[in-house]
Structure formats: C-alpha cells, structure tokens
Amino acid sequence: MAFGARKIFPIDTKPRVAVGVGLPFSTPGVFRSTYTTQSAIKNNLINFLLTGAGERYLNPTFGAGLQSYIFEQLSLNTGAALEQDIQSMLSLYFPSVIIQDLTITAEPDSNQMNMSLTYSIKDTGTTDNLQLAFN
C-alpha cells in the first residue's frame, strides 16, 4: 500500500461526468451541474439546512429548518440548542461528513443568526467550510 496516496471517490474518476446539482438554480430551465464530490456534498448540505421538516415529498423528516428560526424570538441560548439538533441530524443524513466545528450565533438585538460549519469528508479527508447568515 502506498503511503500518502490521495483517496478519490469512485464517482470523481471521470472529470466530465456530473455528480450533483449546483445551487442556486440560476439557469432558466436547466440545472447547473457539479463535477466533484466535494462540491456536491456542499450543495447537499446547503439544501438540507435550508429545507424545512415536512417540505420534502416522501421524506418528511428531511431538513434542518433553519429558516423557521428567523421569525422566532432569538436568545443567546438558541444557538447552543440548535447546534446539538443539527449535529444529530447531519450524522443521520450525511454519514460521510465529519463535523469538525459547528458554531451558531444568535444576535437577538438585530434578529440575525449566523452559522459556520467546518467539516471533512470521510473517504477523501477533504476539509471545507460553509457559512450561512439569516436575517
């Protein structure tokens, strides 16, 4: 076995074959494709975090529903409770993602919530960061 060999997802071996759908849906009538596992997982995480529970047909438990917290009364403890919920949901729906850091800060005075997620992909070891702001 070679040491230091780069692990590649089996679906990333063909550079011209799309593996996912890109966000946002900006092209009229056609979806923008993603060609790497890293970008596909990032778009899937964004989709999961912005989808509300019950919104996905035939999968009513899918989605973190972060947008529902926009109109809730925010407190300084909202972020800590939400972090635990999101970590358990991500481990269920994204077993190939290892969460390294998840920080949610709620700013009650401006009714704003910021989320920062640093994660790595199990098979490749690739690390990426995702930041979302809700106001």
N, C-alpha and C positions, 0 to 999 in steps of 0.2 A: 504494500500500500504506500502510495506517495504521500509524503508529509507536505502540508501547506497547499494541497490541491484545492482548487476552487470548486465548491459544490454548485451545480446548476440544476434548477428544477427541470424535470423532463419536458415540460411544455415550453421552456425557454430555448431549446436547442435549434429551433427553426426561426431565424430572425424575421422572416416575412409573414409569419402566421400570428394572427391576433389571438390574445388570450383573455381579453376582457373588454369592457365598455368603459370609455372615459367619461369623466364629469368635468364641467357641466355639459348638458345636452345643448350645444350651441349651434350645431349644423342643422338646418331645416330638413327634416325627412330622413336624415342619415345619422347613425351613431358614430362618434369618433372612437376608434379602437385603441387599445393599449397592447403593447407587444412584449412587455416583461411582467414577470410575476410580481415584482416589487410595486410597479405602478397599478397593477390590477388589484392587489391587496389594499393599497392605499385608497383607491376609489371605492372598494367594497366597504372599508371601514367608514368612510365619509357617508356612504349610503346607509349603513347600519345606524350610525349616530344620528342622522337626520330623519330616519324613518320612525314613526310613532308605532307603539304597540297596537295591533289590530288593523294597521294600514296595509299590510301585505296579504294578498289573497292566498288562501290555503295555508298560511303560516302566521297565525295571529299573535304569536309571542315574539316574532322577529322585530327588532328595533329597540333602540335605547330611548327614543322620545325626548331628546334634549330640547326640542323646540317648545314642548309643553311647559317647560320651566320659565319661559320668557315672561309669561303673564302671572306667574306665581309670586307670592311675597318672598323675596330673597332675604336670607340672613347669612351671617358668617358661617353657620354650620351646614348650610345647604350643600356646599362643595364637598365636604368630607363624606356626607351620606351618599351623595351621588357618585363619588369615586368608587365606593365599595360596590354599588349596584352595577356600575359599568364594568368593573373588573370581572365580576362573576358572569355577566352576560357575554363579554368578549371571550372568556375562557370556554364558554359553551359553544358559541357560534364560530369562533376563529381559533381552533386548537393549534394551528401552525404559527400563531403570533404569540411572542413572549413580551409581556408588558414590562418595560424597564422603569418607566416613570409616567405616572398619570397625575396631573395637577389640575384641579378645577377651582378657580377663584371666583367668588361671587362678590360683586360690588353693589350692595343694597342702595346706596345713595344715587347711583346712576342707572340702576336696574339693568346691570350688564353682567354677563357671565362669560368667562374665558376658560378654554380648555386647551391643555397642552398634553400630548401623548407621544412618548418616545417608546418605540417598540422595535423588536428584531424578528426576523423570520427564521423559524427553527432550522429548516433544511439548508438554507444558504448562509445564515449568520448576518445577513444584510440588516443594517440599522437605518431607521427612518424616523422622521418627526412629523407630527400632524398637529396643526393649531386651528382651533375654531373659536370664533367670537360671536356671542349672541347679545343683541341689544335691542 
